[in-house]
Amino acid sequence: MAKRIYIAYTGGTIGMLHTGQGYAPAPGFLEKFLRAMPELKDAALPEFVLREYDPLLDSSNMTPREWLDIARDIFDHYDAFDGFVILHGTDTMAYTASALPFLLHGLNKPVILTGSQIPLIELRSDARENIITALLLAANYPIPEVCLYFGNKLLRGCRTAKVNATGFDAFESPNYPPLGNVGIDIHIDWGLTRPAALTPLNPPPTELNATVGALRLFPGFSARLLDNVLQTPLQGLVLEAYGAGNAPNNDHTFLDALAAATQRGVIIVNCTQCLRGTVKLDAYATGTALLRAGVISGADMTPIAALTKLHYLLGSGYTAEETRALMQENLYGELTR
């Protein structure tokens, strides 16, 4: 029996056409183009059904509402397909890839996000290879998690970050090795993939009502700015600090603002600004000052994963105390414990 793959086309560069104002999504174009591609009629490729979202979005317009829409779409079609490919714009693909693992508890089939840096319509597009390989991966490699395929690498979704705006190697997984590498052969490192879920796929939440944010420190950072950001209705903040999670310990107004916020229940998660490495708040005095203020470590999570995890936990109704604890636990491979 041929494998069946569900393609959710959300928008992005991959299906865009050139307009007078630059590239923009073109409803109806992508499926017509794919059906005409001789490569996709090869017997080695699975059958696929493509659903085009309405409206198609440049991924810069994605919000948590769209994360939920994609998760619900996968849940609704879960039993009828062997795997899923999500065609998505690259600008916020890492956010969606980081959010979906939390929204798809019990996932036991591959969900592969991909897209392209150059539209499919163009001669030198990376779209063809990305689509073909994503379909092969989703059909033939039963990886029970959300992944991102780009630039010949299969990455864990909640470990990814976009690192190149103009190259085909647009994404990396800074603190976790690739799950697979694609060359002449496709090689999956099964020792790195997550085990199969022991429970059926749960329906995703009906809504994500959370107010969270992110803030990056810089030399000369104003404590007044931090205090303004931490005001109600903020529930959670990803604080992107220096090095191993360090911040000024000689600015008492800055530390007092953090302490006051954590005391009233705001969850402040410390992530490093560095592309690689982990937060160790007890390594320097500038880190332990944050610990005393109630800031928690994000370990080696990307700031993107920390933000989407906060969104999920707080938006799903977990209390501040529960959220503090779960943010420091490895739920879906997003951090090393």
C-alpha positions as CSV (number, residue, x, y, z in Angstrom):
1,M,0.0,0.0,0.0
2,A,1.4,3.4,-0.9
3,K,2.0,5.7,2.0
4,R,-0.2,8.8,2.2
5,I,1.1,12.1,3.2
6,Y,-0.9,15.2,4.2
7,I,0.7,18.5,3.0
8,A,-0.5,21.6,4.9
9,Y,0.5,24.6,2.8
10,T,0.5,27.7,5.0
11,G,2.2,30.1,2.7
12,G,5.8,31.4,2.6
13,T,8.3,31.9,-0.1
14,I,8.0,28.4,-1.5
15,G,4.7,29.2,-3.4
16,M,5.1,32.9,-4.0
17,L,5.0,34.7,-7.3
18,H,6.6,38.0,-8.1
19,T,4.4,41.1,-7.9
20,G,5.1,44.8,-8.3
21,Q,5.8,45.0,-4.6
22,G,8.0,41.9,-4.3
23,Y,7.2,38.2,-3.8
24,A,3.8,37.4,-2.3
25,P,1.7,34.3,-1.8
26,A,-0.4,33.2,-4.8
27,P,-3.5,31.2,-4.0
28,G,-4.0,28.2,-6.3
29,F,-0.5,28.2,-7.8
30,L,1.4,25.8,-5.7
31,E,-0.7,22.6,-6.0
32,K,-1.1,23.2,-9.8
33,F,2.7,23.5,-10.1
34,L,3.4,20.4,-7.9
35,R,0.9,18.2,-9.8
36,A,2.7,19.1,-13.0
37,M,6.2,18.2,-11.7
38,P,7.3,14.9,-13.2
39,E,9.5,14.2,-10.1
40,L,6.4,14.0,-7.9
41,K,4.9,11.3,-10.1
42,D,7.8,8.9,-9.5
43,A,6.8,5.6,-7.9
44,A,9.3,6.2,-5.1
45,L,7.2,9.1,-3.8
46,P,4.1,8.7,-1.7
47,E,0.6,9.8,-2.5
48,F,-0.2,13.2,-1.1
49,V,-3.1,15.4,-0.4
50,L,-2.5,19.1,-0.3
51,R,-4.6,21.6,1.7
52,E,-4.0,25.2,0.9
53,Y,-4.7,27.5,3.9
54,D,-6.8,30.6,3.4
55,P,-5.4,33.1,3.7
56,L,-1.9,32.1,2.7
57,L,0.6,33.9,4.9
58,D,4.0,35.3,4.6
59,S,5.4,33.7,7.8
60,S,6.1,37.2,9.3
61,N,2.4,37.4,9.7
62,M,2.2,34.1,11.7
63,T,0.8,34.3,15.3
64,P,0.1,31.6,18.0
65,R,-3.4,31.4,16.5
66,E,-1.9,29.8,13.4
67,W,0.2,27.4,15.5
68,L,-3.1,26.1,16.9
69,D,-4.7,26.0,13.5
70,I,-1.8,23.8,12.2
71,A,-2.0,21.6,15.3
72,R,-5.7,21.1,14.9
73,D,-5.3,20.4,11.2
74,I,-2.8,17.6,12.0
75,F,-5.1,16.2,14.7
76,D,-8.1,16.2,12.5
77,H,-6.3,14.2,9.7
78,Y,-4.0,12.1,12.0
79,D,-5.6,8.7,11.5
80,A,-5.9,9.0,7.7
81,F,-2.3,9.7,6.9
82,D,1.1,8.2,7.5
83,G,3.0,11.5,7.9
84,F,2.7,15.2,7.5
85,V,4.6,17.9,5.7
86,I,4.1,21.6,6.6
87,L,5.1,24.1,3.9
88,H,5.9,27.3,5.8
89,G,7.8,30.5,5.3
90,T,11.3,30.5,6.7
91,D,11.2,33.7,8.8
92,T,9.2,32.2,11.6
93,M,9.4,28.5,10.8
94,A,11.5,27.9,13.9
95,Y,8.7,29.3,16.0
96,T,6.1,27.0,14.6
97,A,8.5,24.1,14.7
98,S,9.2,24.8,18.4
99,A,5.5,25.3,19.3
100,L,4.0,22.2,17.6
101,P,5.7,19.6,19.8
102,F,3.9,21.1,22.9
103,L,0.6,21.2,21.0
104,L,0.8,17.6,19.7
105,H,1.1,15.6,22.9
106,G,1.1,11.9,22.0
107,L,2.5,12.4,18.4
108,N,3.7,9.1,16.9
109,K,4.0,10.1,13.2
110,P,6.5,12.3,11.5
111,V,5.7,16.0,11.1
112,I,8.2,17.7,8.8
113,L,8.3,21.5,8.3
114,T,10.1,22.8,5.2
115,G,10.0,25.6,2.8
116,S,12.5,27.4,0.6
117,Q,14.7,30.5,0.2
118,I,13.8,30.9,-3.4
119,P,10.3,30.4,-4.8
120,L,9.5,27.2,-6.6
121,I,8.7,29.1,-9.8
122,E,12.3,30.2,-10.1
123,L,15.0,28.2,-12.0
124,R,17.5,28.1,-9.1
125,S,15.0,27.3,-6.4
126,D,15.9,25.0,-3.4
127,A,12.2,24.2,-3.1
128,R,12.2,21.1,-5.3
129,E,14.7,19.2,-3.2
130,N,13.2,20.3,0.1
131,I,9.7,19.1,-0.9
132,I,10.8,15.8,-2.4
133,T,13.0,14.9,0.6
134,A,10.4,16.0,3.1
135,L,7.9,13.7,1.4
136,L,10.4,10.8,1.4
137,L,11.2,11.4,5.1
138,A,7.5,11.7,6.1
139,A,6.6,8.5,4.2
140,N,9.6,6.2,4.9
141,Y,11.1,7.2,8.2
142,P,8.6,6.9,11.2
143,I,10.2,9.5,13.4
144,P,7.7,10.3,16.1
145,E,8.3,14.0,16.5
146,V,8.1,17.4,14.9
147,C,11.1,18.0,12.7
148,L,12.4,20.7,10.3
149,Y,14.1,19.7,7.1
150,F,16.3,22.3,5.3
151,G,19.7,22.4,3.6
152,N,20.2,18.6,3.7
153,K,19.7,18.4,7.4
154,L,16.8,17.0,9.5
155,L,16.6,18.9,12.8
156,R,14.5,18.5,15.9
157,G,11.9,21.3,15.5
158,C,12.1,22.7,19.1
159,R,15.9,23.0,18.8
160,T,16.0,25.1,15.7
161,A,16.9,28.7,14.9
162,K,17.2,30.5,11.5
163,V,20.8,31.5,11.2
164,N,21.2,32.5,7.5
165,A,18.9,34.9,5.7
166,T,20.4,34.3,2.2
167,G,21.9,30.9,2.1
168,F,20.3,27.5,1.5
169,D,21.7,26.3,4.9
170,A,19.2,28.6,6.6
171,F,18.6,26.6,9.9
172,E,20.7,25.1,12.6
173,S,20.1,23.1,15.8
174,P,22.8,24.8,17.9
175,N,22.7,22.6,21.0
176,Y,21.5,19.2,19.6
177,P,22.9,17.2,16.7
178,P,20.9,16.8,13.5
179,L,18.5,13.8,13.6
180,G,19.4,13.1,10.0
181,N,21.7,14.0,7.2
182,V,20.8,13.8,3.5
183,G,23.5,13.2,0.9
184,I,23.7,10.3,-1.6
185,D,21.8,8.4,1.1
186,I,19.4,9.5,3.8
187,H,20.9,8.7,7.2
188,I,18.8,8.9,10.4
189,D,20.5,8.7,13.7
190,W,17.8,6.8,15.6
191,G,19.7,7.1,18.8
192,L,18.9,10.8,18.8
193,T,15.2,10.6,18.0
194,R,12.6,10.6,20.7
195,P,10.9,7.3,21.7
196,A,7.4,6.6,20.5
197,A,4.6,8.1,22.6
198,L,2.8,5.8,25.0
199,T,-0.5,7.7,24.7
200,P,-2.7,8.5,21.8
201,L,-2.5,12.0,20.2
202,N,-4.3,14.4,22.4
203,P,-6.5,17.1,20.9
204,P,-4.6,20.5,21.0
205,P,-5.9,23.3,23.2
206,T,-8.8,25.3,21.9
207,E,-7.0,28.5,22.6
208,L,-3.7,29.9,23.9
209,N,-4.5,32.9,26.1
210,A,-1.1,34.0,27.4
211,T,0.8,37.3,27.4
212,V,4.5,36.6,27.1
213,G,7.5,38.4,25.7
214,A,11.2,38.4,25.1
215,L,13.9,41.0,26.0
216,R,17.5,41.1,25.0
217,L,20.1,42.7,27.4
218,F,22.7,45.1,26.1
219,P,25.4,47.2,27.7
220,G,23.7,50.3,29.1
221,F,20.3,48.6,29.3
222,S,17.7,50.7,31.1
223,A,16.1,49.3,34.2
224,R,13.1,51.6,33.5
225,L,12.6,49.8,30.2
226,L,12.6,46.4,31.9
227,D,10.1,47.7,34.6
228,N,7.8,48.9,31.8
229,V,7.9,45.5,30.0
230,L,7.2,43.6,33.2
231,Q,4.0,45.4,34.0
232,T,0.6,43.6,34.0
233,P,-0.7,41.8,31.9
234,L,2.7,40.2,31.2
235,Q,2.8,36.6,32.5
236,G,6.1,35.4,31.3
237,L,9.4,36.8,29.9
238,V,12.3,35.2,28.1
239,L,15.3,37.3,29.3
240,E,18.2,36.9,26.8
241,A,21.3,37.5,29.0
242,Y,25.0,37.4,28.4
243,G,27.2,34.3,28.2
244,A,26.2,31.6,30.7
245,G,23.2,33.7,31.7
246,N,24.8,36.7,33.3
247,A,23.4,40.2,33.8
248,P,24.4,43.4,35.7
249,N,24.6,42.7,39.5
250,N,25.5,46.3,40.3
251,D,22.2,47.8,39.1
252,H,19.9,47.4,42.1
253,T,16.9,49.0,40.2
254,F,17.3,46.3,37.5
255,L,17.4,43.5,40.1
256,D,14.5,45.0,42.1
257,A,12.3,45.1,39.0
258,L,13.0,41.4,38.4
259,A,12.4,40.5,42.0
260,A,9.1,42.4,42.2
261,A,7.8,40.8,39.0
262,T,8.7,37.2,40.1
263,Q,7.1,37.8,43.5
264,R,3.8,38.7,41.8
265,G,4.0,35.6,39.6
266,V,5.7,36.6,36.4
267,I,7.8,33.7,35.1
268,I,11.2,35.0,33.9
269,V,13.3,32.5,32.0
270,N,17.0,33.2,31.4
271,C,18.4,32.1,28.0
272,T,21.8,32.9,26.7
273,Q,22.3,35.3,23.8
274,C,25.0,32.9,22.5
275,L,24.0,30.6,19.6
276,R,25.5,27.6,21.5
277,G,25.9,26.7,25.1
278,T,23.8,26.6,28.2
279,V,22.8,28.9,31.1
280,K,24.6,28.2,34.4
281,L,23.2,30.8,36.9
282,D,25.5,29.6,39.7
283,A,28.8,30.1,37.7
284,Y,29.2,33.8,38.2
285,A,28.1,36.4,40.8
286,T,26.3,38.2,37.9
287,G,24.2,35.0,37.5
288,T,23.5,34.2,41.1
289,A,22.1,37.7,41.5
290,L,19.4,36.7,39.0
291,L,18.7,33.5,40.9
292,R,18.1,35.5,44.1
293,A,15.7,37.7,42.1
294,G,13.6,34.6,41.2
295,V,14.8,34.2,37.6
296,I,14.9,30.6,36.4
297,S,17.4,28.9,34.0
298,G,16.4,28.1,30.5
299,A,19.4,25.7,30.3
300,D,20.3,25.2,26.6
301,M,16.8,26.0,25.1
302,T,16.8,28.4,22.3
303,P,15.0,31.7,23.2
304,I,12.5,30.6,20.5
305,A,11.7,27.3,22.2
306,A,11.5,29.0,25.7
307,L,9.0,31.6,24.3
308,T,6.8,29.0,22.7
309,K,7.0,26.8,25.8
310,L,5.9,29.6,28.0
311,H,3.1,30.4,25.6
312,Y,1.9,26.8,25.7
313,L,2.1,26.4,29.5
314,L,0.6,29.7,30.5
315,G,-1.9,29.6,27.7
316,S,-3.1,26.1,28.6
317,G,-4.0,27.1,32.2
318,Y,-0.9,25.9,34.1
319,T,-0.4,27.9,37.3
320,A,2.7,30.1,37.8
321,E,4.1,27.5,40.2
322,E,3.5,24.6,37.7
323,T,4.9,26.7,34.9
324,R,8.1,27.5,36.8
325,A,8.7,23.8,37.4
326,L,7.8,22.6,33.9
327,M,9.9,25.2,32.2
328,Q,12.9,23.6,33.8
329,E,11.9,20.0,32.7
330,N,12.6,18.4,29.4
331,L,9.2,17.8,27.9
332,Y,9.7,17.2,24.2
333,G,13.5,17.3,23.7
334,E,13.7,21.1,23.9
335,L,16.4,21.1,26.5
336,T,19.2,18.9,27.8
337,R,18.6,17.3,31.2
